[in-house]
Amino acid sequence: MRIARFTFDNEIHFGVVSGPEGQEKITYLSGDPLYVGVQPLDRTVDISEVRLLAPVIPRSKIVCVGRNYADHAAEMGNELPTSPMLFFKPNTAVSGPGDPVSLPSWTEQVSYEAELAVVIGRMCKDVPVERVPEVVFGYTGANDLTARDAQKTDGQWARAKGFDGACPLGPWVETELDTTSLAVQSRVNGELKQDGNTGDMVFDVPTLVSYISQAFTLLPGDVILTGTPAGVGIVDEGDTLDVDIEGIGRLTTVLRR
């Protein structure tokens, strides 16, 4: 099931997306499914008539995982971590499908990172690996935009990865997805840059969710970014970035100054 958050007639709604690509329709839901469940209404709209928004705005936190693909760690000149390397993005970093993202004036080296994102569906703590499916609401695409120059000079990653718009999410949440072997790709102005697979993760999704829940209580709507494959690079004003996650769809971001 694909669940979108969208605006129509100047109001924000949630809905279930159905139909073939290019002909999708959205069936309205009675409220936020994270809190009231999936309750369809007798009302539909063509997806072409709405504006898709980020499918979730985390109430609490976005937990990100660094260096979770060996090829990406190698291209950045880093060793593989022996346990998941975690950092945060604030919820003000979230942007939606097609949203323009303003590049900060203090950086000249912004990079893209295509990632599978996990959306938590219920409050949980110390989740055993085998019970992770019980706490996951679904999955969406993410782009971990990163100011590489600030990442190097600051000594920690809050500013480099947490600036406004630095966490595009979308286009919707897919609630049923096998994450063991999914293509993770990015394109810049239509040119393929990253072409990885979740099967190459150092730590898989159940391991990550379980590990993270040992440190932090996870709340409904919290998002976990699971890392990026090799192929990252610097982009600039006017570039269009696409993230394609197999089984989910395409997330597009336009950069501006």
C-alpha positions as CSV (number, residue, x, y, z in Angstrom):
1,M,0.0,0.0,0.0
2,R,1.3,3.4,-1.0
3,I,0.3,6.2,1.4
4,A,0.8,9.8,0.3
5,R,0.5,13.1,2.1
6,F,-0.7,15.8,-0.3
7,T,-2.4,19.2,-0.6
8,F,-5.5,19.9,-2.5
9,D,-7.7,23.0,-2.4
10,N,-5.3,24.5,0.1
11,E,-5.8,21.7,2.6
12,I,-3.4,18.9,3.7
13,H,-4.7,15.3,3.4
14,F,-3.5,11.7,3.5
15,G,-4.4,9.1,0.9
16,V,-3.8,5.7,-0.6
17,V,-2.2,5.8,-4.1
18,S,-3.3,3.2,-6.6
19,G,-3.3,2.6,-10.3
20,P,-0.5,2.3,-13.0
21,E,2.3,4.8,-13.3
22,G,1.0,8.0,-14.9
23,Q,-2.6,7.2,-14.1
24,E,-2.5,7.1,-10.3
25,K,-5.5,8.1,-8.2
26,I,-5.5,8.9,-4.5
27,T,-8.3,7.7,-2.2
28,Y,-8.6,10.1,0.7
29,L,-8.0,8.8,4.3
30,S,-9.9,10.1,7.3
31,G,-6.7,11.3,9.1
32,D,-3.0,10.6,9.7
33,P,-2.7,6.8,9.4
34,L,0.2,6.7,11.8
35,Y,-2.3,7.6,14.6
36,V,-5.8,6.6,13.4
37,G,-5.0,3.7,11.1
38,V,-5.9,3.4,7.4
39,Q,-9.5,4.5,7.1
40,P,-10.4,5.2,3.5
41,L,-13.1,7.7,2.6
42,D,-15.4,7.6,-0.4
43,R,-13.5,10.3,-2.2
44,T,-10.8,10.1,-4.9
45,V,-8.7,12.5,-6.9
46,D,-6.2,12.2,-9.8
47,I,-2.7,12.4,-8.6
48,S,-2.0,14.9,-11.4
49,E,-4.4,17.4,-9.6
50,V,-2.6,17.4,-6.3
51,R,0.8,18.5,-4.9
52,L,2.6,15.7,-3.2
53,L,4.2,16.6,0.1
54,A,6.9,14.9,2.2
55,P,5.0,11.7,3.2
56,V,5.9,12.2,6.9
57,I,7.2,15.0,9.0
58,P,9.0,13.4,12.0
59,R,7.6,14.6,15.3
60,S,10.8,13.6,17.0
61,K,13.8,12.8,14.9
62,I,15.5,11.6,11.8
63,V,18.3,9.1,12.6
64,C,20.8,8.6,9.8
65,V,23.4,5.9,9.3
66,G,26.8,6.7,7.9
67,R,29.1,4.5,5.9
68,N,26.7,1.6,5.6
69,Y,27.9,0.6,2.1
70,A,31.4,-0.6,1.7
71,D,31.9,1.0,-1.7
72,H,30.8,4.4,-0.4
73,A,33.1,4.2,2.6
74,A,35.9,3.4,0.2
75,E,35.2,6.2,-2.2
76,M,35.3,8.7,0.8
77,G,38.6,7.2,2.1
78,N,37.0,5.8,5.3
79,E,37.2,2.5,7.1
80,L,34.0,0.5,7.6
81,P,32.4,1.0,11.0
82,T,32.3,-2.0,13.3
83,S,28.9,-0.9,14.5
84,P,26.3,1.4,12.9
85,M,27.5,5.0,12.8
86,L,24.6,7.3,13.7
87,F,23.9,11.0,13.4
88,F,20.7,13.2,13.3
89,K,19.0,15.5,11.0
90,P,16.3,17.9,12.4
91,N,12.8,17.7,11.1
92,T,13.2,21.2,9.7
93,A,15.5,19.5,7.1
94,V,12.6,17.7,5.5
95,S,11.4,18.7,2.1
96,G,9.0,17.0,-0.3
97,P,8.8,15.6,-3.8
98,G,9.6,18.3,-6.4
99,D,10.3,20.9,-3.8
100,P,13.1,23.3,-4.6
101,V,15.9,23.3,-2.0
102,S,17.9,26.4,-1.4
103,L,21.6,25.8,-1.2
104,P,23.1,27.5,1.9
105,S,25.3,30.5,1.2
106,W,28.1,29.1,3.4
107,T,28.8,26.0,1.3
108,E,30.1,25.5,-2.2
109,Q,30.2,21.7,-2.1
110,V,26.8,20.1,-1.7
111,S,26.5,16.4,-2.5
112,Y,23.6,14.1,-3.0
113,E,23.1,10.7,-1.3
114,A,20.3,8.3,-2.4
115,E,18.9,6.3,0.5
116,L,16.2,4.0,1.5
117,A,14.3,5.5,4.5
118,V,12.4,3.6,7.2
119,V,9.3,5.1,8.8
120,I,8.5,4.0,12.3
121,G,4.9,3.2,13.0
122,R,4.7,2.8,16.8
123,M,6.6,3.8,19.9
124,C,9.2,1.3,20.7
125,K,12.4,0.6,22.6
126,D,14.9,-2.2,22.7
127,V,13.3,-4.0,19.7
128,P,14.6,-7.5,19.0
129,V,15.7,-8.0,15.4
130,E,13.0,-10.6,14.8
131,R,10.2,-8.1,15.9
132,V,11.3,-5.1,13.8
133,P,8.6,-5.6,11.2
134,E,6.0,-5.0,14.0
135,V,7.3,-1.4,14.6
136,V,7.9,-0.4,10.9
137,F,5.1,1.6,9.2
138,G,6.7,1.6,5.8
139,Y,9.5,2.8,3.6
140,T,10.2,5.8,1.4
141,G,13.0,7.4,-0.6
142,A,15.4,9.9,0.8
143,N,18.2,12.2,-0.3
144,D,20.8,12.9,2.4
145,L,22.1,16.2,1.0
146,T,25.4,17.0,2.5
147,A,27.6,20.1,2.6
148,R,31.0,18.4,2.2
149,D,33.1,21.4,2.9
150,A,31.3,22.0,6.2
151,Q,31.4,18.3,7.0
152,K,35.2,18.4,6.8
153,T,35.8,21.7,8.7
154,D,33.2,21.4,11.5
155,G,34.4,18.2,12.9
156,Q,30.8,17.0,13.4
157,W,27.9,16.7,10.9
158,A,25.0,18.7,12.3
159,R,25.3,21.8,10.1
160,A,26.6,19.9,7.0
161,K,23.7,17.4,7.0
162,G,21.0,19.3,8.9
163,F,20.5,22.5,6.9
164,D,17.0,23.5,5.8
165,G,15.8,21.2,3.0
166,A,18.7,18.7,3.4
167,C,16.4,15.7,3.8
168,P,14.0,15.3,0.8
169,L,11.6,12.5,1.5
170,G,9.1,10.8,-0.9
171,P,7.2,10.4,-3.0
172,W,5.1,8.3,-0.6
173,V,5.4,5.6,2.0
174,E,5.2,2.0,0.8
175,T,3.9,-0.1,3.7
176,E,4.8,-3.6,2.2
177,L,8.3,-4.0,1.0
178,D,11.1,-6.6,1.2
179,T,14.2,-4.6,1.8
180,T,16.7,-7.4,1.4
181,S,17.6,-6.6,-2.3
182,L,16.4,-3.3,-3.7
183,A,18.0,-1.1,-6.3
184,V,19.0,2.3,-4.9
185,Q,19.8,4.8,-7.7
186,S,20.4,8.5,-8.1
187,R,20.5,10.7,-11.2
188,V,21.7,14.3,-11.7
189,N,20.0,16.0,-14.6
190,G,19.0,12.6,-15.9
191,E,22.4,11.0,-15.8
192,L,22.8,7.9,-13.6
193,K,25.3,8.6,-10.7
194,Q,24.6,5.9,-8.1
195,D,23.5,2.3,-8.8
196,G,23.6,0.3,-5.6
197,N,21.5,-2.4,-3.9
198,T,20.3,-2.7,-0.3
199,G,21.8,-6.2,-0.3
200,D,25.2,-4.5,-0.1
201,M,24.4,-2.8,3.2
202,V,26.9,-3.5,6.0
203,F,24.0,-3.5,8.4
204,D,20.6,-4.5,7.1
205,V,17.3,-2.8,8.0
206,P,16.3,-5.1,10.9
207,T,19.7,-4.8,12.4
208,L,19.7,-1.0,12.1
209,V,16.2,-0.5,13.6
210,S,17.0,-2.8,16.5
211,Y,20.4,-1.2,17.2
212,I,19.0,2.4,17.1
213,S,16.1,1.4,19.4
214,Q,18.6,0.4,22.0
215,A,19.9,3.9,22.2
216,F,16.7,6.0,21.5
217,T,13.0,5.5,22.1
218,L,11.5,5.6,18.6
219,L,8.2,7.3,18.1
220,P,5.6,7.1,15.3
221,G,6.8,9.1,12.3
222,D,10.5,8.9,13.2
223,V,12.6,8.3,10.1
224,I,15.7,6.2,9.7
225,L,18.0,6.8,6.7
226,T,19.9,3.6,6.0
227,G,23.0,4.8,4.2
228,T,24.1,5.4,0.6
229,P,26.0,3.5,-2.1
230,A,29.0,4.8,-4.0
231,G,28.8,7.4,-6.7
232,V,28.2,10.6,-4.7
233,G,29.3,13.9,-6.2
234,I,29.0,17.7,-6.0
235,V,25.9,19.5,-7.5
236,D,24.9,23.1,-7.9
237,E,22.2,25.6,-8.5
238,G,19.8,24.5,-11.2
239,D,20.5,20.8,-11.0
240,T,17.7,18.3,-10.8
241,L,18.3,15.3,-8.5
242,D,16.3,12.1,-8.8
243,V,16.4,9.3,-6.2
244,D,14.9,6.0,-7.4
245,I,14.2,3.2,-4.9
246,E,13.0,-0.1,-6.3
247,G,9.4,-0.8,-5.1
248,I,8.8,2.7,-4.1
249,G,9.3,5.2,-6.9
250,R,11.1,8.4,-7.7
251,L,11.9,11.4,-5.5
252,T,12.9,14.6,-7.4
253,T,14.6,17.6,-5.9
254,V,15.5,20.9,-7.7
255,L,18.4,23.0,-6.3
256,R,18.5,26.8,-6.2
257,R,20.5,29.5,-4.6
